[in-house]
Amino acid sequence: MFNIVKGTHDVIKEEAKKYSYIEEALANFATIYGYKEFRTPIIENSELFTRSVGNSSDIVRKEMYTFEDKGGRSITLRPEMTAGTIRSMVNEKLFAIQDYPVKAFYCGPNFRYERPQQGRYRQFNQFGVECAGVTTVERDVEVIALAYSMLQFLGFEDVKLSINTLGDEETRTNYKNALKEYFSKHVDNMCSDCKERFNLNIMRILDCKVESDRKIIDKAPKISSYLSTNAKEKFDKTLNYLKDLDIPYVIDEELVRGLDYYTGIVFEFHYTSKNGNNYGAICAGGHYGHLISEIGGPDLEGVGFAFGIERLAKVMEDDGLFPDLDDGIDLFIMPIGEKARNFSVSLAYNLRNLFFSTEICYEDKSFSQMFKKAERRNAKLALIIGENELEKKEVTLKDLNTKEQETIKIDDLLKVLYKYFEQDEHNHEHSEHECCCGHHSHQDCDNDDHECHHEHDESDHCCCHKHEK
């Protein structure tokens, strides 16, 4: 038996269904906001991330899965999806052939060599959006509002939005100088990561989680004291929009995010489950000023965010936010005898094509064993087909909830099924004259180019038997 690789996990059955529920909900919301799906490669040239994410980030310094391929090229499993998404926009010349902004959403696995912990894995899934080619505050607010609406739809209450601004070039230059002066007096007593960050990107020190370093960081200069007039006006305007939209927020002046391409607005959504589990940021993003040009595109700005699917799923499990996703199946067919089994193969095939979820017991089992199998699959109806019933062109239909059963003509099976499932009729595409064997009623079979292989009764419903002409 092979053990799973550390930091990875299998997503199967009920958990996979929960992931799909989250991803579909987020994709639907993104589509409403005008975003189009992008699917980019899992492997990219390593330089894409060293140039975009930044050499000072923990991701590039110690978390990337990088290897040399057979052609001697440095290849990296993507640690995040923004850089690859922007690269695809540049490669496809989307900034030259369509109006701005270019709006993309994506979903897929990423890889970081970090310490596995609650809701965090070395292979993890992200859903995110990028709104590229923008400069306006309104676009920043729209993206934040999209993330907030997504969380509300999934059932999250009391979500905490932490927000900060990294300002413009003037702001960051003045602020970095102030930090340099302050931390130069303390850096010798700080962790090894902070010593590196001091030389690579001093603002990264603000993101340090070492407790002893936090006491030093808490007394560091605040960026609000160094905001240029333009940067302050933009930040105030952003906050006013959030107030207008009733999106609660707190200003966190130590929030800088872990990626070097962020400029301007940065934000995170935090949530603590009802039993007290804190999963950290369940969504994070921000505005980037030079990422597109760094990757070879025009000098345009953008804004985006990403969710961690694993974290969302864990919190939703903790707080019971998932709806009942195990709806079971519509029908469990129980054939008795060889002829009934043969008939069931084509019957099930055509019922499935009409969007009735169907299972069959092909094994020789007793009635009690077959009913247990149907219960384990949470079937709504049991369809019992014996050789005597076939001779009479009948089947027995049993409601596994009420335990009521009735014998019906095979010709009427589809009509009965649609009546039973009429509350879910939109899930079962059908024609007024279609039958469960996939053919049409007598009046449709009169078509000159269609040879009828069926017997029909006066009700215009097909019998689901195929006969010789």
DRENTOR-948510 format. One line per 4 residues: number of its first residue (from 0); their letters; for each residue x, y, z of C-alpha. Coordinates in Angstrom, 3 decimals. Layout:
// DRENTOR-948510
NUM> a> X,Y,Z; ...
//
This chain:
// DRENTOR-948510
0> mfni> 0.000,0.000,0.000; 1.326,3.424,-0.934; 1.116,6.279,1.536; -0.127,9.645,0.386
4> vkgt> 2.509,12.352,-0.015; 2.819,14.572,3.066; 0.807,17.755,2.742; -1.648,16.323,0.218
8> hdvi> -5.042,14.718,0.700; -7.593,12.780,-1.298; -10.803,14.659,-2.044; -13.437,11.995,-2.627
12> keea> -17.150,11.319,-2.318; -18.900,13.725,0.093; -15.902,16.038,0.403; -15.553,16.248,-3.377
16> kkys> -19.245,17.099,-3.618; -18.718,19.946,-1.153; -15.792,21.301,-3.156; -17.874,21.171,-6.337
20> yiee> -20.741,22.989,-4.609; -18.415,25.822,-3.536; -16.664,26.077,-6.897; -19.922,26.108,-8.863
24> alan> -21.420,28.787,-6.612; -18.335,31.006,-6.942; -18.160,30.503,-10.715; -21.827,31.457,-11.097
28> fati> -21.272,34.666,-9.127; -18.179,35.547,-11.150; -20.134,35.049,-14.373; -22.841,37.438,-13.126
32> ygyk> -20.114,40.064,-12.673; -18.918,39.544,-16.262; -15.884,37.314,-15.652; -14.835,34.597,-18.122
36> efrt> -13.163,31.328,-17.158; -9.400,30.914,-17.708; -7.595,27.560,-17.401; -3.831,27.899,-17.391
40> piie> -1.079,25.228,-17.075; -0.081,23.862,-13.680; 3.582,24.117,-14.692; 5.170,27.410,-15.740
44> nsel> 8.659,28.724,-16.371; 10.163,29.546,-12.969; 11.058,33.089,-14.027; 7.360,33.943,-14.251
48> ftrs> 7.076,33.681,-10.464; 10.468,35.113,-9.509; 9.675,38.234,-11.545; 6.013,38.635,-10.591
52> vgns> 5.657,37.258,-7.062; 9.046,38.702,-6.039; 12.305,37.370,-4.622; 11.484,38.758,-1.169
56> sdiv> 8.279,36.734,-0.788; 8.299,33.544,1.278; 6.754,31.744,-1.692; 9.757,32.321,-3.955
60> rkem> 12.380,32.094,-1.224; 11.388,28.751,0.277; 8.010,27.381,-0.822; 8.107,26.767,-4.581
64> ytfe> 8.323,23.304,-6.102; 10.972,23.927,-8.774; 12.799,21.395,-10.936; 14.865,21.206,-14.104
68> dkgg> 13.203,19.426,-17.015; 14.950,17.238,-19.578; 15.660,20.287,-21.712; 17.508,22.003,-18.872
72> rsit> 14.700,24.514,-18.294; 13.720,25.611,-14.788; 10.061,24.689,-14.291; 7.839,25.427,-11.282
76> lrpe> 4.533,23.983,-10.147; 2.399,27.077,-9.838; 2.266,28.416,-6.250; -0.528,30.860,-7.143
80> mtag> -2.644,31.603,-10.204; -2.539,35.368,-10.736; 0.797,35.390,-12.573; -0.207,32.602,-14.962
84> tirs> -3.573,34.208,-15.652; -1.998,37.577,-16.476; 0.637,35.798,-18.618; -2.146,34.176,-20.642
88> mvne> -3.772,37.578,-21.200; -0.450,38.971,-22.444; 0.302,35.942,-24.649; -3.152,36.075,-26.228
92> klfa> -2.823,39.867,-26.740; -6.139,40.406,-24.956; -5.113,43.919,-23.935; -4.844,44.838,-27.605
96> iqdy> -8.002,43.212,-28.954; -10.708,43.922,-26.371; -11.965,46.708,-24.166; -10.581,47.034,-20.652
100> pvka> -10.879,45.547,-18.171; -10.064,41.940,-19.053; -12.001,39.950,-16.455; -10.957,36.379,-15.656
104> fycg> -11.898,33.779,-13.074; -10.043,30.560,-12.436; -10.071,27.496,-10.227; -7.494,24.776,-9.718
108> pnfr> -4.643,23.237,-7.703; -1.534,25.093,-6.519; 1.598,23.874,-4.766; 3.648,25.323,-1.904
112> yerp> 6.171,23.567,0.297; 4.957,24.810,3.662; 4.029,23.279,6.992; 0.702,21.433,6.685
116> qqgr> -1.878,22.618,9.198; -5.607,22.995,9.669; -7.172,23.718,6.272; -3.739,24.225,4.664
120> yrqf> -1.991,21.706,2.431; 1.025,21.592,0.134; -1.325,20.924,-2.739; -4.335,23.175,-2.337
124> nqfg> -7.119,24.566,-4.483; -7.848,28.199,-5.201; -10.716,30.059,-6.810; -9.954,33.608,-7.828
128> veca> -10.654,36.518,-10.134; -8.498,39.089,-11.917; -9.820,42.386,-13.229; -6.924,43.595,-15.376
132> gvtt> -6.400,46.891,-17.167; -8.025,49.110,-14.520; -7.017,52.197,-12.583; -10.252,53.287,-10.899
136> verd> -11.223,52.982,-7.256; -14.629,51.741,-8.391; -13.109,48.570,-9.864; -11.283,47.879,-6.606
140> vevi> -14.546,48.240,-4.704; -16.424,46.082,-7.207; -13.937,43.231,-6.700; -14.145,43.495,-2.898
144> alay> -17.952,43.537,-3.147; -17.865,40.428,-5.345; -15.848,38.509,-2.745; -18.151,39.696,0.052
148> smlq> -21.283,38.686,-1.901; -19.814,35.250,-2.588; -19.185,34.673,1.118; -22.681,35.849,2.012
152> flgf> -24.202,33.471,-0.537; -22.251,30.560,0.957; -23.781,31.407,4.338; -20.953,33.215,6.106
156> edvk> -22.072,35.735,8.698; -19.963,38.296,10.563; -17.148,38.096,8.045; -14.351,40.515,8.939
160> lsin> -12.840,42.530,6.099; -9.364,43.809,6.904; -8.161,46.478,4.503; -5.100,48.651,4.039
164> tlgd> -3.437,50.702,1.340; 0.177,50.435,0.246; -0.230,53.811,-1.422; 1.447,55.047,-4.585
168> eetr> 5.156,55.165,-5.501; 5.734,58.337,-3.504; 4.061,56.820,-0.448; 6.007,53.560,-0.578
172> tnyk> 9.366,55.267,-1.112; 8.907,57.526,1.922; 7.492,54.712,4.027; 10.293,52.267,3.192
176> nalk> 12.857,54.895,4.202; 11.087,55.346,7.544; 10.959,51.587,8.117; 14.627,51.266,7.178
180> eyfs> 15.576,53.824,9.782; 13.418,52.196,12.460; 14.269,48.521,11.879; 17.991,49.179,11.467
184> khvd> 18.064,49.602,15.250; 16.286,46.276,15.906; 16.930,43.877,13.026; 19.923,42.203,14.696
188> nmcs> 17.556,40.886,17.363; 14.896,39.677,14.936; 14.388,36.351,13.162; 16.452,35.232,10.173
192> dcke> 13.535,35.859,7.798; 13.288,39.471,8.950; 17.018,39.915,8.437; 16.572,38.830,4.794
196> rfnl> 13.449,40.942,4.340; 15.298,43.979,5.633; 17.491,43.887,2.501; 15.042,42.439,-0.031
200> nimr> 11.756,44.238,0.744; 11.551,45.827,4.158; 7.745,46.057,4.079; 7.666,42.259,4.258
204> ildc> 8.844,42.500,7.888; 5.371,43.743,8.816; 4.032,40.287,7.879; 6.277,38.429,10.353
208> kves> 4.406,36.118,12.761; 7.233,35.523,15.284; 5.887,36.641,18.670; 9.070,38.341,19.874
212> drki> 9.331,40.240,16.576; 5.718,41.350,16.797; 6.538,43.479,19.843; 9.065,45.388,17.739
216> idka> 6.794,45.579,14.687; 3.878,46.979,16.706; 5.936,50.106,17.437; 7.041,50.596,13.831
220> pkis> 5.915,53.668,11.813; 2.453,53.378,10.262; 1.911,53.854,6.542; -1.012,56.223,7.152
224> syls> 1.512,58.853,8.246; 3.228,58.691,4.858; 0.312,58.582,2.440; 0.556,61.076,-0.377
228> tnak> -2.438,63.343,-0.975; -3.476,61.264,-3.984; -3.107,57.950,-2.146; -5.093,59.197,0.836
232> ekfd> -7.895,60.479,-1.385; -8.150,57.094,-3.130; -8.184,55.199,0.150; -10.841,57.468,1.659
236> ktln> -12.941,57.105,-1.472; -12.667,53.310,-1.268; -13.778,53.296,2.361; -16.717,55.573,1.595
240> ylkd> -17.887,53.180,-1.130; -17.676,50.269,1.313; -19.816,52.229,3.783; -22.358,52.920,1.024
244> ldip> -22.510,49.176,0.259; -22.836,48.259,3.964; -19.688,46.162,3.831; -18.120,46.310,7.320
248> yvid> -14.349,46.691,7.485; -11.430,47.364,9.792; -8.235,49.141,8.769; -5.167,46.986,9.405
252> eelv> -2.029,49.060,8.819; 0.222,46.005,9.143; -1.534,44.208,6.304; 0.860,44.061,3.358
256> rgld> 0.063,40.608,1.840; 2.681,38.015,0.979; 3.220,38.848,-2.678; 5.462,41.644,-3.895
260> yytg> 3.290,42.709,-6.828; 0.648,44.400,-4.669; 0.329,48.197,-4.701; -2.557,50.345,-3.515
264> ivfe> -5.456,48.533,-1.840; -4.832,45.169,-0.131; -7.482,43.216,1.761; -8.321,39.958,3.528
268> fhyt> -11.544,38.371,4.714; -11.269,36.612,8.080; -13.748,34.314,9.770; -13.809,32.313,12.987
272> skng> -16.151,29.331,13.063; -18.792,29.052,15.760; -16.730,26.476,17.667; -13.765,28.842,17.769
276> nnyg> -11.575,27.493,14.954; -9.693,30.331,13.292; -8.577,29.428,9.771; -6.885,32.762,9.115
280> aica> -7.649,34.544,5.867; -10.245,32.653,3.813; -9.977,35.205,1.007; -7.251,37.694,0.153
284> gghy> -6.358,40.060,-2.646; -5.411,43.514,-3.709; -4.469,46.006,-6.383; -1.331,45.509,-8.487
288> ghli> 0.309,48.351,-10.367; 3.205,46.819,-12.315; 2.499,43.101,-12.582; 1.176,43.243,-16.149
292> seig> 4.195,45.141,-17.463; 6.559,42.865,-15.480; 5.140,39.915,-17.410; 5.598,41.648,-20.752
296> gpdl> 2.277,43.400,-21.199; 1.358,47.086,-21.336; 1.759,49.377,-18.332; -1.688,48.690,-16.891
300> egvg> -3.002,47.994,-13.410; -5.288,45.345,-12.049; -7.027,43.979,-8.969; -8.022,40.505,-7.864
304> fafg> -8.503,38.033,-5.042; -8.398,34.308,-4.345; -10.236,31.917,-2.036; -8.730,28.786,-0.525
308> ierl> -11.289,26.072,-1.264; -10.006,23.816,1.528; -10.417,26.550,4.128; -13.876,27.503,2.897
312> akvm> -14.984,23.871,3.044; -13.609,23.328,6.561; -15.293,26.425,7.979; -18.571,25.576,6.244
316> eddg> -18.409,22.072,7.727; -17.746,23.495,11.186; -20.736,25.824,11.001; -23.096,23.533,9.097
320> lfpd> -23.346,25.890,6.123; -23.661,23.192,3.459; -27.138,22.294,2.208; -28.074,18.610,1.970
324> lddg> -25.863,17.610,-0.945; -26.584,13.884,-0.773; -29.839,13.797,-2.720; -29.385,10.118,-3.543
328> idlf> -30.641,8.643,-6.797; -34.023,8.674,-8.436; -34.400,4.991,-9.286; -32.974,1.649,-8.217
332> impi> -33.888,-1.055,-10.718; -34.321,-4.598,-9.388; -34.488,-7.106,-12.252; -35.513,-10.695,-11.475
336> geka> -34.277,-13.207,-14.038; -32.180,-13.047,-17.194; -34.823,-11.505,-19.460; -35.579,-8.778,-16.918
340> rnfs> -31.868,-8.076,-16.546; -31.451,-7.749,-20.325; -34.424,-5.409,-20.507; -33.068,-3.323,-17.610
344> vsla> -29.837,-2.528,-19.456; -31.604,-0.579,-22.223; -34.221,0.818,-19.836; -31.573,2.273,-17.504
348> ynlr> -29.557,3.633,-20.435; -32.517,5.606,-21.718; -33.735,6.733,-18.308; -30.269,8.166,-17.648
352> nlff> -30.357,9.955,-20.992; -33.586,11.571,-19.777; -31.695,12.748,-16.643; -33.139,10.261,-14.159
356> stei> -30.294,9.122,-11.919; -30.498,5.340,-12.037; -28.731,2.297,-10.603; -29.303,-1.407,-11.309
360> cyed> -28.633,-4.518,-9.272; -27.064,-6.886,-11.798; -26.058,-9.446,-9.175; -28.261,-12.325,-8.057
364> ksfs> -29.540,-10.997,-4.754; -32.575,-11.625,-2.605; -35.253,-8.931,-2.375; -34.093,-7.925,1.109
368> qmfk> -30.502,-7.589,-0.108; -31.563,-5.487,-3.088; -33.651,-3.195,-0.911; -30.667,-2.712,1.411
372> kaer> -28.535,-1.738,-1.593; -31.231,0.746,-2.654; -31.337,2.246,0.849; -27.548,2.635,0.947
376> rnak> -27.773,4.600,-2.294; -30.582,6.715,-0.825; -32.857,5.849,-3.751; -36.279,7.461,-3.958
380> lali> -37.990,4.726,-5.969; -37.440,1.013,-6.526; -38.390,-0.396,-9.922; -39.038,-4.146,-9.699
384> igen> -39.038,-6.034,-12.989; -39.758,-9.787,-13.142; -40.257,-12.065,-16.123; -43.984,-12.375,-15.412
388> elek> -44.268,-8.593,-15.349; -42.443,-8.390,-18.661; -44.921,-10.769,-20.253; -47.693,-8.437,-19.124
392> kevt> -45.622,-5.348,-20.066; -45.771,-4.158,-16.459; -43.368,-3.092,-13.692; -43.774,-2.576,-9.956
396> lkdl> -42.845,0.863,-8.647; -42.222,1.251,-4.909; -41.788,4.541,-3.055; -38.942,3.802,-0.626
400> ntke> -39.980,6.662,1.640; -43.704,5.930,2.068; -43.328,2.168,1.296; -46.316,2.414,-1.047
404> qeti> -46.097,0.486,-4.297; -48.133,0.065,-7.453; -48.051,-2.003,-10.606; -48.069,0.100,-13.746
408> kidd> -47.927,-0.466,-17.476; -44.470,0.002,-18.953; -46.119,2.289,-21.492; -47.069,4.629,-18.635
412> llkv> -43.760,4.509,-16.755; -42.404,7.795,-18.020; -45.683,9.594,-17.347; -45.718,8.268,-13.763
416> lyky> -42.070,9.215,-13.187; -42.593,12.762,-14.397; -45.607,13.104,-12.163; -43.644,11.821,-9.154
420> feqd> -40.696,14.117,-9.849; -42.751,17.071,-11.076; -41.261,19.298,-8.378; -37.853,18.635,-9.996
424> ehnh> -39.144,18.492,-13.552; -36.644,21.135,-14.707; -33.904,18.566,-14.037; -35.415,16.060,-16.447
428> ehse> -35.457,17.325,-20.008; -38.163,15.644,-22.006; -40.629,15.992,-24.803; -44.355,15.602,-24.439
432> hecc> -44.227,12.589,-26.748; -40.973,11.016,-25.577; -40.732,7.685,-23.793; -38.200,6.199,-21.411
436> cghh> -36.663,4.045,-24.095; -35.513,7.217,-25.839; -37.887,7.015,-28.818; -41.070,8.906,-29.509
440> shqd> -44.776,8.309,-29.333; -46.832,6.840,-32.136; -47.701,10.171,-33.658; -44.008,11.089,-33.928
444> cdnd> -43.143,7.645,-35.328; -45.345,8.385,-38.338; -42.543,10.581,-39.658; -41.566,9.421,-43.142
448> dhec> -37.896,9.003,-42.249; -38.488,7.163,-38.956; -39.338,3.492,-38.804; -41.306,2.640,-35.711
452> hheh> -40.076,-0.371,-33.758; -42.655,-0.005,-31.003; -46.151,-1.031,-30.115; -48.409,1.776,-28.958
456> desd> -51.665,2.145,-27.148; -54.297,4.849,-27.379; -52.507,7.044,-24.838; -49.661,7.829,-27.271
460> hccc> -47.083,6.573,-24.744; -44.450,4.151,-25.975; -44.175,0.757,-24.294; -40.379,0.735,-23.889
464> hkhe> -40.194,-2.673,-25.607; -38.302,-3.069,-28.873; -40.009,-5.515,-31.203; -39.274,-7.072,-34.533
468> k> -40.910,-5.240,-37.422
//
